[in-house]
Amino acid sequence: MTALRPIPLSVLDLSFVSSGSSGPQALRNTIELARLTDRLGYTRFWVAEHHNLPSVASGAPDIMIGQIAAATSRMRVGAGGVMLPNHAPLMVAERFKVLEALFPGRIDLGLGRAPGTDQLASIALRRRQDADPGEDFIDRLKELMAFDTGNWPADHPFRNIKVMPVDVKLPPIWILGSSGYGGRLAAEIGVGFAFAHHFATHDVVDAMLAYRNEFQPSDRLAKPHAILALAVICAETDEEAERLAASADLAHLRRARGEYGPIPSPEEAAAYPYTETDRVYIRRNRNRLFVGSKARVAEALERMIEATQADELMITSHIHDPAAKRRSYELLAEMRGVTAGST
């Protein structure tokens, strides 16, 4: 098999810094990848919010979204996501209404409830430390949505605040998740859901099907739309893909130890003195990484689509060489039946 069923493909890019390169170059690589995938027919391009990680060049998804949207012409661009506990809902509403005004119909607002960083950096971000994380997220989400709809209680002090531009609605809201919580919340409020299989420990089938089965239609979304985010490394041959994936293997191993340096090269990975415990960890982690030629990757992705009933695949690729990374996305786009659908 070298083809996928007709399903939209999208991109999640974290602006990873590669060893021997720099943060500014990582940001430029993200924009270049966006230009390419826009031409290739990918549906959307999301960037994420992380802080205090030397391996990630951007902690400001709203700024990157504006740059990427300006550099592309067709696909949707969004946050995958904004870590809502780090931000005042009014600020999120203002920034994303401005983006929607500048690029109408092309912006997505994905929301997460994790801090996207360590505890010390979350304090520096002024994230509340005294509240239950789940309740804090819900409170902020309700506030953000009320700034959009104006549906405040009659006595609420914020009901007279105008979020500019007043004649623009917030872009579509997506709830991000790596457990069962996010899918059920997205289903309850009637918005899209994106599951982060590339780092989740929760069962992906349970999360995706629970969202679909429990979905309640809303003014924002009439029927469920579930995005499955996957880590994929594709190359011309299985052997070349495995060589490239050695970088991701070592990067994941180091992150498990709290080491968040740049992505190592395949040569660095080949020379690393792995222990047997290291190799066991890498083999286990490969359950969340799809590696191979078009035929091998297509077969694996088809199994995931079948099991999860995903409406869309969002691909993230931890590849050291930007040219090899772009080629991986080209190969995925070559699989027959890929569409450039829009939601």
C-alpha positions in Angstrom: 0.0 0.0 0.0 1.3 3.5 -0.9 -1.9 5.4 -0.5 -4.2 6.6 2.2 -8.0 6.9 2.1 -9.2 10.4 1.3 -8.5 12.2 4.5 -7.1 15.7 5.1 -3.4 16.0 6.2 -2.2 18.9 8.3 1.1 20.0 10.0 2.1 20.6 13.6 5.5 22.2 13.8 7.3 23.2 17.0 10.2 25.1 15.5 12.7 22.6 16.9 16.3 23.8 17.0 18.7 21.4 15.4 22.2 20.9 16.7 24.7 23.0 14.8 21.9 25.5 13.9 20.2 28.4 15.7 16.9 29.5 17.1 16.3 32.2 14.4 17.0 29.6 11.7 14.5 27.2 13.3 11.8 29.9 13.0 12.7 30.5 9.4 12.6 26.8 8.7 9.0 26.7 10.1 7.9 29.4 7.7 9.6 27.7 4.8 7.9 24.4 5.7 4.6 26.3 5.8 5.1 27.7 2.3 5.8 24.2 1.0 2.9 22.4 2.7 0.6 25.2 1.6 1.6 24.5 -2.0 1.3 20.7 -1.4 -2.4 21.0 -0.3 -2.1 20.4 3.4 -5.3 21.5 5.2 -3.8 23.4 8.2 -0.6 24.4 9.9 -0.4 24.6 13.7 2.3 25.8 16.0 2.6 25.2 19.7 3.4 27.0 22.9 6.4 25.9 25.0 8.6 27.8 27.4 12.0 27.4 28.9 13.0 24.6 26.4 16.3 25.2 24.6 15.1 22.7 21.9 12.0 24.9 20.9 12.6 28.3 19.3 9.2 29.8 19.8 7.0 30.3 22.9 4.7 32.8 21.1 2.3 31.0 18.8 0.2 34.1 18.0 3.2 35.9 16.6 4.2 32.8 14.5 0.6 32.4 13.3 0.6 35.9 11.9 3.9 35.4 10.1 2.9 32.0 8.7 -0.5 33.2 7.5 1.2 36.1 5.7 3.6 33.8 4.0 0.9 31.4 2.8 -2.3 31.8 0.8 -4.7 28.9 1.3 -4.3 26.6 4.3 -5.6 27.4 7.8 -3.0 28.5 10.4 -3.5 28.1 14.1 -2.4 27.3 17.6 -1.8 23.8 18.7 -2.1 25.3 21.0 -2.4 28.3 23.3 -1.9 27.1 26.9 -4.8 29.0 28.3 -3.8 28.9 32.0 -0.8 31.0 31.1 -2.9 33.9 29.6 -5.7 36.3 30.5 -8.7 35.3 28.4 -9.1 38.9 27.3 -5.6 38.9 25.8 -6.2 35.7 23.9 -9.5 37.0 22.6 -8.0 40.2 21.4 -5.0 38.6 19.7 -7.0 36.0 17.9 -9.7 38.4 16.8 -7.0 40.5 15.3 -5.6 37.5 13.5 -9.1 36.5 12.2 -9.6 40.0 11.0 -6.4 40.0 9.1 -6.7 36.5 7.7 -10.5 35.8 7.6 -11.5 32.2 7.6 -8.0 30.9 7.9 -7.2 31.0 11.7 -7.7 28.2 14.3 -7.6 28.6 18.1 -6.5 25.4 19.7 -6.5 25.5 23.5 -4.6 23.4 26.1 -4.7 23.2 29.9 -1.1 22.3 30.6 1.4 25.0 31.2 3.7 23.9 28.4 6.7 24.3 30.7 8.2 23.5 34.1 6.8 24.7 37.4 9.3 27.6 37.8 8.6 29.0 34.4 4.9 28.6 35.0 5.3 30.8 38.0 7.2 33.4 36.0 4.3 33.3 33.5 2.1 34.3 36.5 0.1 31.1 36.1 -2.1 30.5 39.1 -0.5 28.0 41.5 -3.3 27.9 44.1 -6.1 26.6 41.8 -7.1 23.2 40.6 -5.7 23.0 37.1 -8.9 21.6 35.6 -11.2 24.1 37.3 -8.9 27.0 36.4 -8.9 25.9 32.7 -12.7 25.7 32.7 -13.1 29.1 34.3 -10.7 30.7 31.7 -12.4 28.8 28.8 -15.9 30.1 29.9 -14.5 33.6 30.1 -12.9 33.4 26.7 -16.1 32.2 25.1 -18.1 34.8 26.8 -15.9 37.6 25.5 -16.8 36.2 22.0 -20.5 35.7 22.5 -21.4 38.4 25.0 -23.3 35.8 27.0 -22.3 37.1 30.5 -24.5 36.9 33.6 -26.4 40.2 34.0 -24.2 41.2 37.0 -20.8 40.1 35.6 -18.2 43.0 35.8 -16.8 42.1 32.4 -20.1 42.2 30.5 -19.4 45.8 29.2 -15.9 45.1 27.9 -15.6 45.3 24.1 -13.0 43.1 22.5 -11.7 44.7 19.4 -12.4 44.4 16.6 -16.0 44.2 17.7 -17.3 43.1 14.3 -15.1 40.0 14.1 -15.8 36.6 15.8 -13.2 34.4 17.4 -11.8 31.8 15.0 -12.9 28.1 15.5 -12.0 26.8 19.0 -10.3 23.4 19.3 -9.6 21.5 22.5 -6.3 19.7 22.7 -5.8 16.6 24.7 -3.5 13.7 25.5 -5.9 12.0 27.9 -9.6 11.3 27.9 -10.5 14.6 29.6 -10.0 16.9 26.5 -12.1 14.8 24.2 -15.0 14.7 26.6 -14.8 18.4 27.2 -14.7 19.1 23.5 -17.7 16.9 23.0 -19.7 18.6 25.8 -19.2 22.1 24.5 -19.4 21.1 20.8 -16.0 22.1 19.4 -13.3 20.3 17.5 -10.8 17.9 19.3 -7.2 17.2 18.6 -5.4 14.3 20.3 -1.7 14.4 20.8 -0.8 10.7 20.1 2.9 11.7 19.7 3.4 12.1 23.4 0.2 10.7 25.0 0.1 7.7 27.3 -3.7 7.5 27.3 -5.3 5.1 24.9 -5.8 6.9 21.6 -8.8 4.9 20.5 -10.7 5.5 23.8 -10.1 9.3 23.6 -11.0 9.6 20.0 -14.2 7.5 20.1 -15.4 9.0 23.4 -15.3 12.4 21.7 -17.2 11.2 18.7 -19.8 9.2 20.7 -20.5 12.0 23.2 -20.4 15.0 20.9 -23.2 17.6 21.4 -23.8 19.9 18.4 -23.4 23.6 19.0 -23.5 26.9 17.3 -19.7 26.5 16.8 -19.7 23.0 15.2 -22.6 20.9 13.9 -20.8 17.5 13.9 -17.7 16.1 15.5 -14.3 16.7 13.9 -11.4 14.8 15.5 -7.8 15.5 14.5 -5.2 12.8 15.3 -1.7 14.3 15.7 1.0 11.8 14.9 4.8 11.8 14.8 5.9 10.6 11.4 9.3 10.3 9.6 9.1 9.3 6.0 11.9 8.9 3.5 12.5 7.3 0.1 13.4 4.0 1.7 12.8 2.3 5.1 16.6 2.4 5.7 16.9 6.1 5.2 13.9 6.8 7.4 15.4 4.7 10.1 18.6 6.7 9.8 16.7 9.9 10.2 14.6 8.6 13.1 17.7 7.9 15.1 17.8 11.6 15.9 14.2 11.5 17.2 15.0 8.4 19.2 17.9 10.1 21.0 16.0 13.4 21.5 13.1 11.5 23.1 15.5 9.6 25.4 17.2 12.8 26.5 13.9 14.5 27.1 12.9 11.6 29.3 15.9 12.5 31.4 15.1 16.2 31.5 17.6 17.2 28.9 16.0 19.5 26.4 18.8 20.4 24.0 18.7 20.8 20.2 17.7 17.8 18.1 20.9 15.7 17.5 22.1 14.7 14.0 21.8 11.1 12.8 25.6 11.0 13.1 25.5 12.1 16.8 22.8 9.5 17.4 24.8 6.7 15.8 27.8 7.5 18.0 25.8 7.7 21.2 26.7 5.0 23.8 23.3 3.5 24.4 22.7 1.2 27.3 20.4 -1.8 27.1 17.9 0.2 29.2 18.1 3.1 26.7 17.4 0.7 23.9 14.3 -0.7 25.7 13.0 2.8 26.2 13.5 3.7 22.5 11.7 0.5 21.3 8.8 1.3 23.6 8.7 4.9 22.4 8.5 3.7 18.8 4.8 2.9 19.5 4.3 6.7 19.1 6.5 7.2 16.1 5.8 6.1 12.6 8.9 5.5 10.5 9.5 4.3 7.0 9.0 4.6 3.2 5.7 5.7 1.8 4.4 2.1 1.7 5.3 1.3 5.2 4.0 4.6 6.6 0.8 4.5 4.6 0.0 1.1 6.0 0.6 2.2 9.6 -1.4 5.4 9.2 -4.3 3.5 7.6 -4.5 1.3 10.7 -4.6 4.3 12.9 -7.4 6.0 10.9 -9.4 2.8 10.9 -9.1 2.3 14.7 -9.7 5.9 15.8 -12.1 7.1 13.1 -10.0 10.2 12.7 -11.4 12.9 10.5 -7.9 14.4 9.9 -4.3 13.5 10.5 -1.9 16.2 11.8 1.8 15.3 11.2 4.7 16.4 13.3 8.2 15.4 12.3 11.3 15.6 14.5 14.0 15.5 11.7 17.4 17.2 12.1 17.9 18.2 8.5 15.3 20.8 7.3 15.6 19.5 3.7 14.9 15.9 4.8 12.0 17.1 6.9 10.5 18.9 3.9 10.9 15.8 1.8 9.1 13.8 4.4 6.1 16.0 4.0 6.3 15.8 0.2 6.3 12.0 0.4 3.2 12.0 2.6 1.5 14.4 0.2 2.3 12.0 -2.7 0.1 9.3 -1.2 -2.9 9.1 -3.4 -6.2 10.2 -1.9 -4.9 12.9 0.3 -7.2 15.9 0.2 -6.9 19.5 1.2 -10.3 19.7 3.0 -11.2 22.7 5.2 -13.1 22.9 8.5 
